[in-house]
């Protein structure tokens, strides 16, 4: 009882003090920012150090503790990463920024220290051993249990190993897409696959930063924008600037965040709603609601939901960590809650019938907030918990998931009055796709497949006037394919052989 009263007193005191103190963050923000200019054996760079300094200043304004490192050789790179490891604690927001040479070998991205040796054809292992694997940085942050990991690479420059009169290491300009990120990780690349990032727009461009960094740093400071919005605006602005000099540079991002992440304030709509109607009081009073019960020793995990589109509408499947005795829901914050019912299955945790974890919504259901609540094993009602339903975003996410799981079905060959390659599967899930490129007898997709527009009312239906196949020359041996998804991320290149 004494322990319970102590916790209650502490909770009430925290509510009273909230108006007079700045909101504290449960986790700290820690950033490692690296810029490499002074390469010894490959071409030097001009702006990578400036880019790192600009990003360091920007992140400090956003409340990050910034570790800034410049012109790191291999040993210094490793020691700096080790110091970063030690600074990151469970629950932290970790930000890693790298400007310098990067190189892709066999689908893996390597960050090049300043003492990376010059290499020629067949010496890929030399580059691997002397460089830092980008995926390893993600693994280290996962091992440290960072709540949010943000990685930004302004490293999509030309092949640093190309030299006149020699054959270069097998690889290309730009970095490989990171499509298999773990949960809680967000990465941004300054340019897409096989694209190079511009340092400047012209010889008269006196800006000390690359085109990407000058844009991205500015967008990070925009209040009320989440990470996805920052990445999308950066992509559009950089692409437009590159087009003015007839260059193609479209930054890409890869998002495995569960929640929206705001580095500079909350969402604009939330900020407007939070504005007080009258001047703020100097002394805060308790809100006019009953004091909530303190949570049990085990904290409650908020439910999440997955959305699947089918011909009849939407199936929403709720995932609740705690064992439950009943589930109910409603659309919006008014009206009666509806029970989901029960399945003909016993839950071994409760020894009772398992509540049905799914509901159905009509195909034309508008964007809304679903409120979900459940009865725990003590018979207490938990919730309601808000779950956002955005049909457009959910459709894209659902179809993208299907495409990722069925990559072996993207193309199929048939012989009928000649050789045909069908892309019916891609056309059925086109709402998640921005562009499809194929390569005939080449590993580099260089032709764009024309796809009909997405029809959100019947997204999987193929229009009667659409042609879901391509006629090939009889001697064709293989077709490669690459998808650019709606969010700008790019798939791995898949090769289909007859």
C-alpha positions as CSV (number, residue, x, y, z in Angstrom):
1,X,0.0,0.0,0.0
2,X,2.8,2.4,0.9
3,X,4.5,1.7,-2.4
4,X,1.2,2.4,-4.3
5,X,0.7,5.7,-2.4
6,X,4.2,6.8,-3.2
7,X,3.7,6.1,-6.9
8,X,0.4,7.9,-6.9
9,X,1.9,11.0,-5.1
10,X,4.7,11.0,-7.7
11,X,2.3,10.8,-10.5
12,X,0.2,13.7,-9.2
13,X,3.3,15.8,-8.6
14,X,4.4,15.2,-12.2
15,X,1.1,16.5,-13.5
16,X,1.2,19.6,-11.4
17,X,4.8,20.4,-12.4
18,X,4.3,19.9,-16.1
19,X,3.3,23.5,-16.9
20,X,6.3,25.1,-15.1
21,X,9.0,22.8,-16.5
22,X,10.1,22.1,-20.0
23,X,9.0,18.6,-21.2
24,X,11.7,16.0,-20.5
25,X,12.6,13.4,-23.0
26,X,12.5,9.8,-21.9
27,X,15.6,9.1,-24.0
28,X,18.5,11.2,-25.1
29,X,19.5,12.1,-28.6
30,X,22.9,11.1,-29.7
31,X,24.5,11.7,-33.2
32,X,27.7,10.6,-34.9
33,X,28.6,12.8,-37.9
34,X,31.5,11.9,-40.2
35,X,33.0,13.8,-43.1
36,X,35.9,12.5,-45.2
37,X,37.6,14.7,-47.7
38,X,41.3,14.0,-47.7
39,X,41.6,10.6,-49.4
40,X,45.2,9.4,-50.0
41,X,44.8,6.8,-52.8
42,X,41.5,7.7,-54.4
43,X,40.2,11.2,-55.5
44,X,39.8,13.8,-52.8
45,X,36.5,15.4,-52.1
46,X,35.7,19.1,-51.6
47,X,32.6,19.4,-49.5
48,X,32.2,16.3,-47.3
49,X,33.8,17.9,-44.2
50,X,31.6,21.0,-44.7
51,X,28.6,18.8,-45.0
52,X,29.4,17.0,-41.7
53,X,29.9,20.3,-39.9
54,X,26.6,21.7,-41.2
55,X,24.8,18.5,-40.2
56,X,26.5,18.6,-36.8
57,X,25.3,22.2,-36.2
58,X,21.8,21.3,-37.4
59,X,21.5,18.3,-35.1
60,X,22.7,20.4,-32.1
61,X,19.8,22.7,-32.8
62,X,17.5,19.7,-32.6
63,X,18.8,18.7,-29.2
64,X,21.3,16.0,-30.2
65,X,24.6,15.4,-28.4
66,X,26.9,15.5,-31.5
67,X,30.1,13.6,-32.0
68,X,31.8,15.2,-35.0
69,X,34.7,13.4,-36.8
70,X,36.6,14.4,-39.9
71,X,39.0,12.6,-42.3
72,X,39.1,9.3,-40.5
73,X,41.4,6.5,-41.5
74,X,40.4,2.9,-40.9
75,X,41.6,2.7,-37.3
76,X,40.2,6.1,-36.4
77,X,36.9,5.1,-38.0
78,X,36.7,2.0,-35.9
79,X,37.6,3.8,-32.7
80,X,35.0,6.5,-33.4
81,X,32.3,3.9,-34.0
82,X,33.3,2.2,-30.7
83,X,32.9,5.6,-28.9
84,X,29.5,6.0,-30.5
85,X,28.5,2.5,-29.3
86,X,29.4,3.4,-25.8
87,X,27.4,6.7,-25.9
88,X,24.2,5.0,-27.1
89,X,21.9,3.5,-24.4
90,X,18.6,1.5,-24.7
91,X,15.7,3.7,-25.7
92,X,17.9,6.5,-27.3
93,X,17.4,8.1,-30.6
94,X,20.6,7.6,-32.6
95,X,21.5,9.6,-35.7
96,X,24.4,8.6,-38.0
97,X,25.5,10.9,-40.9
98,X,28.3,10.1,-43.3
99,X,29.6,12.3,-46.1
100,X,32.4,10.8,-48.2
101,X,33.2,8.1,-50.6
102,X,30.9,5.1,-50.5
103,X,31.0,2.0,-52.6
104,X,28.7,-1.0,-53.4
105,X,30.0,-4.5,-53.8
106,X,27.6,-7.3,-54.5
107,X,24.7,-5.5,-53.0
108,X,26.5,-4.4,-49.8
109,X,27.4,-0.8,-49.0
110,X,30.9,0.1,-47.8
111,X,32.0,3.5,-46.3
112,X,35.5,4.3,-47.3
113,X,38.1,5.6,-44.8
114,X,40.7,8.1,-46.0
115,X,43.4,5.4,-46.3
116,X,41.4,3.0,-48.4
117,X,43.9,1.5,-50.9
118,X,43.6,2.0,-54.7
119,X,42.1,-1.1,-56.2
120,X,41.6,-2.5,-59.6
121,X,39.6,-5.3,-61.1
122,X,39.5,-8.5,-59.0
123,X,40.6,-6.7,-55.8
124,X,37.1,-6.3,-54.3
125,X,38.2,-8.1,-51.1
126,X,40.9,-5.5,-50.6
127,X,38.2,-2.8,-50.6
128,X,36.0,-4.8,-48.2
129,X,38.7,-5.4,-45.7
130,X,39.8,-1.7,-45.6
131,X,36.3,-0.2,-45.4
132,X,33.3,-0.1,-43.0
133,X,30.2,-2.1,-43.8
134,X,27.1,0.1,-43.5
135,X,24.9,-2.7,-42.4
136,X,27.2,-3.3,-39.5
137,X,26.5,0.1,-38.1
138,X,22.8,-0.7,-38.1
139,X,23.5,-4.0,-36.3
140,X,25.5,-2.2,-33.6
141,X,22.7,0.2,-33.0
142,X,20.2,-2.7,-32.8
143,X,22.5,-4.4,-30.3
144,X,22.5,-1.2,-28.2
145,X,18.7,-1.3,-28.3
146,X,18.3,2.2,-29.7
147,X,14.6,3.0,-29.9
148,X,15.1,5.0,-33.2
149,X,18.0,4.7,-35.5
150,X,18.4,7.3,-38.4
151,X,21.1,6.8,-40.9
152,X,21.9,9.3,-43.7
153,X,24.4,8.7,-46.4
154,X,25.7,11.5,-48.6
155,X,28.0,9.1,-50.3
156,X,26.5,8.4,-53.7
157,X,29.4,9.8,-55.8
158,X,31.3,8.4,-58.8
159,X,33.2,5.2,-58.6
160,X,36.4,6.3,-56.7
161,X,38.4,3.5,-58.2
162,X,38.0,4.4,-61.8
163,X,41.2,5.4,-63.5
164,X,42.1,5.9,-67.2
165,X,43.7,2.9,-68.7
166,X,42.7,0.5,-66.0
167,X,39.7,-1.7,-65.3
168,X,37.9,-0.6,-62.1
169,X,36.7,-2.7,-59.2
170,X,33.4,-4.3,-60.0
171,X,30.8,-1.9,-58.6
172,X,29.2,1.3,-59.6
173,X,28.5,4.9,-58.7
174,X,26.0,5.2,-55.9
175,X,25.0,2.8,-53.2
176,X,22.7,-0.3,-53.1
177,X,19.2,0.1,-51.7
178,X,18.6,-0.9,-48.1
179,X,15.3,-2.7,-48.4
180,X,15.6,-5.1,-45.5
181,X,15.9,-2.8,-42.6
182,X,14.9,-3.9,-39.0
183,X,12.1,-2.3,-37.2
184,X,12.9,1.2,-35.8
185,X,15.4,2.1,-38.5
186,X,15.1,5.0,-41.1
187,X,17.8,5.5,-43.7
188,X,18.2,8.2,-46.4
189,X,20.5,8.2,-49.4
190,X,21.4,11.4,-51.3
191,X,20.8,9.7,-54.6
192,X,19.1,6.6,-56.0
193,X,20.7,3.5,-57.4
194,X,23.2,4.1,-60.2
195,X,22.8,7.9,-59.7
196,X,25.5,10.3,-58.5
197,X,25.0,13.1,-56.0
198,X,25.9,16.6,-57.1
199,X,28.4,18.6,-55.0
200,X,27.3,21.8,-56.8
201,X,24.9,23.0,-59.5
202,X,27.5,24.9,-61.5
203,X,31.0,26.3,-61.3
204,X,29.3,29.5,-60.0
205,X,27.6,27.6,-57.1
206,X,29.4,29.0,-54.0
207,X,27.4,27.1,-51.5
208,X,29.8,25.2,-49.2
209,X,27.5,22.1,-49.0
210,X,26.4,19.5,-51.4
211,X,23.0,19.9,-53.1
212,X,21.6,17.1,-50.9
213,X,23.0,18.2,-47.5
214,X,22.1,21.9,-47.9
215,X,18.5,20.8,-48.6
216,X,18.2,18.0,-46.1
217,X,19.6,20.1,-43.2
218,X,17.2,22.9,-44.0
219,X,14.2,20.5,-44.0
220,X,15.2,18.9,-40.7
221,X,14.7,22.3,-39.0
222,X,11.2,22.8,-40.4
223,X,8.9,22.5,-37.4
224,X,6.1,19.9,-37.3
225,X,7.5,17.7,-40.1
226,X,8.0,14.0,-39.4
227,X,11.0,12.1,-40.9
228,X,9.0,10.8,-43.9
229,X,7.9,14.3,-44.7
230,X,11.4,15.6,-44.4
231,X,12.7,12.9,-46.7
232,X,9.9,13.5,-49.3
233,X,10.4,17.2,-49.4
234,X,14.2,16.8,-49.7
235,X,13.7,14.3,-52.5
236,X,11.4,16.7,-54.4
237,X,13.6,19.7,-53.9
238,X,16.9,18.0,-54.8
239,X,15.4,16.4,-57.8
240,X,14.1,19.7,-59.1
241,X,17.4,21.4,-58.6
242,X,19.3,18.6,-60.3
243,X,16.9,18.8,-63.3
244,X,17.9,22.5,-63.8
245,X,21.4,21.2,-64.8
246,X,20.1,18.2,-66.7
247,X,21.2,15.8,-64.0
248,X,19.2,13.0,-62.4
249,X,19.4,12.8,-58.7
250,X,16.5,11.5,-56.7
251,X,17.2,10.9,-53.0
252,X,15.6,7.7,-51.6
253,X,14.6,6.7,-48.1
254,X,13.8,3.4,-46.5
255,X,11.3,3.5,-43.6
256,X,10.9,0.8,-41.0
257,X,9.5,3.1,-38.3
258,X,6.5,2.0,-36.3
259,X,5.4,5.5,-35.3
260,X,5.9,9.0,-36.8
261,X,9.1,10.5,-35.6
262,X,9.3,14.3,-35.2
263,X,12.8,15.8,-34.6
264,X,11.6,19.4,-34.4
265,X,8.3,19.6,-32.5
266,X,5.1,17.7,-32.9
267,X,2.9,17.5,-35.9
268,X,1.5,20.8,-37.1
269,X,-2.1,19.7,-36.6
270,X,-1.4,18.5,-33.1
271,X,0.4,21.7,-32.3
272,X,-2.6,23.8,-33.4
273,X,-4.9,21.6,-31.3
274,X,-2.6,22.0,-28.3
275,X,-2.7,25.8,-28.4
276,X,-4.6,27.1,-25.3
277,X,-7.7,29.2,-25.9
278,X,-6.6,31.5,-23.1
279,X,-3.2,32.7,-21.9
280,X,-1.3,29.9,-20.1
281,X,-1.8,29.8,-16.3
282,X,1.3,30.2,-14.1
283,X,0.0,27.4,-11.8
284,X,-1.2,24.2,-13.4
285,X,-4.3,22.5,-12.2
286,X,-5.2,18.9,-12.6
287,X,-7.3,18.2,-15.7
288,X,-11.1,17.9,-15.1
289,X,-11.0,14.1,-15.3
290,X,-10.7,11.4,-12.8
291,X,-7.2,10.4,-11.8
292,X,-6.3,7.4,-13.9
293,X,-5.4,4.2,-12.3
294,X,-1.6,3.6,-12.1
295,X,-0.5,0.9,-14.5
296,X,0.5,-2.4,-13.3
297,X,4.1,-3.3,-12.8
298,X,4.2,-4.6,-16.3
299,X,3.6,-1.7,-18.6
300,X,0.7,-1.9,-21.1
301,X,1.8,-2.4,-24.7
302,X,-0.5,-0.4,-27.0
303,X,-2.1,-2.6,-29.7
304,X,-1.1,-2.3,-33.4
305,X,-3.0,-3.2,-36.5
306,X,-2.3,-4.5,-40.0
307,X,-4.6,-3.7,-43.0
308,X,-5.2,-5.9,-46.0
309,X,-7.3,-5.0,-49.0
310,X,-9.4,-7.6,-50.9
311,X,-12.2,-7.5,-53.3
312,X,-14.8,-7.0,-50.6
313,X,-13.1,-4.3,-48.7
314,X,-10.6,-4.2,-45.8
315,X,-9.6,-6.8,-43.2
316,X,-8.1,-5.2,-40.1
317,X,-6.1,-7.5,-37.8
318,X,-5.3,-6.2,-34.3
319,X,-2.2,-7.4,-32.5
320,X,-2.4,-7.2,-28.7
321,X,0.6,-8.3,-26.6
322,X,-1.4,-9.0,-23.5
323,X,-3.8,-12.0,-23.2
324,X,-7.3,-10.7,-23.6
325,X,-10.8,-11.8,-22.6
326,X,-12.7,-9.6,-25.1
327,X,-12.0,-7.0,-27.8
328,X,-14.2,-4.1,-28.9
329,X,-13.9,-1.2,-31.3
330,X,-15.5,1.8,-32.9
331,X,-14.7,4.4,-35.5
332,X,-13.9,7.8,-34.1
333,X,-14.3,8.9,-30.5
334,X,-18.1,8.8,-30.4
335,X,-20.7,6.0,-30.5
336,X,-21.0,2.6,-29.0
337,X,-18.1,0.1,-29.1
338,X,-18.8,-3.1,-31.0
339,X,-17.5,-6.5,-29.9
340,X,-15.4,-8.5,-32.3
341,X,-16.8,-11.8,-31.1
342,X,-14.9,-15.0,-30.4
343,X,-13.1,-17.7,-32.4
344,X,-13.6,-21.5,-32.0
345,X,-10.2,-21.7,-30.5
346,X,-9.0,-21.8,-26.9
347,X,-6.3,-19.3,-25.8
348,X,-3.7,-21.4,-23.8
349,X,-2.8,-18.3,-21.8
350,X,-6.4,-17.7,-20.5
351,X,-7.9,-21.1,-21.0
352,X,-10.9,-19.4,-22.5
353,X,-12.2,-18.8,-26.1
354,X,-9.9,-16.5,-28.0
355,X,-11.4,-13.2,-29.0
356,X,-11.6,-12.5,-32.7
357,X,-8.6,-10.1,-33.4
358,X,-10.0,-8.9,-36.8
359,X,-12.7,-6.7,-38.2
360,X,-14.0,-5.9,-41.7
361,X,-14.3,-2.4,-43.2
362,X,-16.0,-1.6,-46.5
363,X,-14.0,-0.9,-49.6
364,X,-14.9,2.8,-49.6
365,X,-14.1,3.3,-45.9
366,X,-12.6,6.8,-45.4
367,X,-9.6,7.7,-43.4
368,X,-10.4,7.6,-39.7
369,X,-9.2,6.7,-36.3
370,X,-10.2,3.3,-34.9
371,X,-10.5,3.2,-31.2
372,X,-9.7,-0.2,-29.7
373,X,-10.1,-1.5,-26.2
374,X,-9.8,-4.9,-24.6
375,X,-10.5,-6.7,-21.3
376,X,-7.4,-8.0,-19.6
377,X,-7.1,-11.2,-17.6
378,X,-8.0,-9.3,-14.4
379,X,-11.3,-8.3,-15.9
380,X,-10.3,-4.7,-16.3
381,X,-10.9,-2.6,-19.4
382,X,-7.8,-1.3,-21.1
383,X,-8.0,1.6,-23.6
384,X,-9.3,2.9,-25.7
385,X,-6.2,3.0,-27.9
386,X,-6.3,5.1,-31.1
387,X,-5.2,3.3,-34.3
388,X,-4.9,5.5,-37.5
389,X,-6.5,4.1,-40.6
390,X,-5.3,5.8,-43.8
391,X,-6.7,3.7,-46.8
392,X,-4.3,5.2,-49.4
393,X,-1.2,4.5,-47.2
394,X,-2.5,1.1,-46.1
395,X,-3.1,0.0,-49.7
396,X,0.4,0.9,-50.7
397,X,1.9,-0.8,-47.6
398,X,-0.2,-3.9,-48.1
399,X,0.6,-4.3,-51.8
400,X,4.3,-3.5,-51.2
401,X,4.4,-6.3,-48.6
402,X,2.8,-8.7,-51.1
403,X,5.3,-7.8,-53.8
404,X,8.2,-8.3,-51.4
405,X,7.0,-11.7,-50.5
406,X,6.2,-12.8,-54.0
407,X,9.3,-11.5,-55.9
408,X,9.7,-14.8,-57.7
409,X,6.3,-14.2,-59.4
410,X,7.0,-10.7,-60.8
411,X,7.6,-12.0,-64.3
412,X,6.8,-15.2,-66.2
413,X,7.7,-16.5,-69.7
414,X,5.2,-18.1,-72.1
415,X,5.5,-19.2,-75.7
416,X,2.5,-18.4,-77.7
417,X,3.0,-17.2,-81.3
418,X,6.5,-16.2,-80.2
419,X,8.1,-15.6,-76.8
420,X,6.2,-13.5,-74.3
421,X,7.0,-12.2,-70.9
422,X,4.0,-11.5,-68.7
423,X,4.0,-9.0,-65.8
424,X,0.4,-9.6,-64.7
425,X,1.5,-9.9,-61.1
426,X,3.1,-6.5,-61.1
427,X,0.1,-5.0,-62.8
428,X,-2.2,-6.5,-60.1
429,X,-0.3,-4.7,-57.3
430,X,0.6,-1.6,-59.2
431,X,-0.8,0.7,-56.6
432,X,2.4,0.2,-54.6
433,X,4.7,0.9,-57.6
434,X,5.8,4.2,-59.1
435,X,7.9,2.7,-61.9
436,X,8.9,-0.7,-63.3
437,X,12.1,-1.0,-65.3
438,X,13.3,-4.1,-67.1
439,X,16.5,-5.2,-68.9
440,X,16.4,-7.7,-71.7
441,X,19.5,-10.0,-71.6
442,X,21.2,-7.5,-69.3
443,X,21.5,-7.2,-65.5
444,X,20.8,-3.4,-65.8
445,X,17.1,-2.6,-66.2
446,X,17.0,0.2,-68.7
447,X,13.5,0.1,-70.2
448,X,10.3,1.4,-68.5
449,X,7.2,-0.8,-68.5
450,X,4.0,1.1,-69.0
451,X,1.5,0.5,-66.2
452,X,-2.1,1.6,-65.9
453,X,-3.0,4.0,-63.2
454,X,-4.0,2.8,-59.7
455,X,-7.7,2.3,-59.2
456,X,-8.2,2.5,-55.4
457,X,-11.9,1.3,-55.8
458,X,-10.7,-2.0,-57.3
459,X,-6.9,-2.0,-56.9
460,X,-6.1,-5.5,-58.1
461,X,-8.3,-5.4,-61.2
462,X,-6.5,-5.1,-64.5
463,X,-8.2,-2.8,-67.0
464,X,-9.6,-4.5,-70.1
465,X,-7.5,-2.3,-72.4
466,X,-4.2,-3.0,-70.6
467,X,-1.6,-5.4,-72.1
468,X,0.1,-7.3,-69.3
469,X,2.8,-8.8,-71.5
470,X,5.7,-7.9,-73.7
471,X,6.8,-9.7,-76.9
472,X,10.4,-10.7,-76.9
473,X,12.9,-11.8,-79.5
474,X,13.0,-15.6,-79.7
475,X,16.7,-15.7,-78.7
476,X,16.1,-13.8,-75.4
477,X,17.6,-15.7,-72.5
478,X,16.8,-13.5,-69.5
479,X,14.9,-10.4,-68.2
480,X,15.9,-8.3,-65.2
481,X,13.4,-6.2,-63.3
482,X,13.6,-3.4,-60.8
483,X,10.7,-1.7,-59.0
484,X,10.6,1.9,-57.7
485,X,8.0,2.0,-55.0
486,X,5.7,4.8,-54.2
487,X,7.8,5.9,-51.3
488,X,10.8,6.3,-53.5
489,X,12.6,3.1,-52.3
490,X,14.0,0.7,-54.9
491,X,13.8,-3.0,-54.9
492,X,16.7,-5.4,-55.5
493,X,17.2,-6.2,-59.2
494,X,15.7,-9.6,-59.9
495,X,16.7,-11.6,-62.9
496,X,14.3,-14.1,-64.5
497,X,15.7,-16.8,-66.9
498,X,13.8,-18.9,-69.4
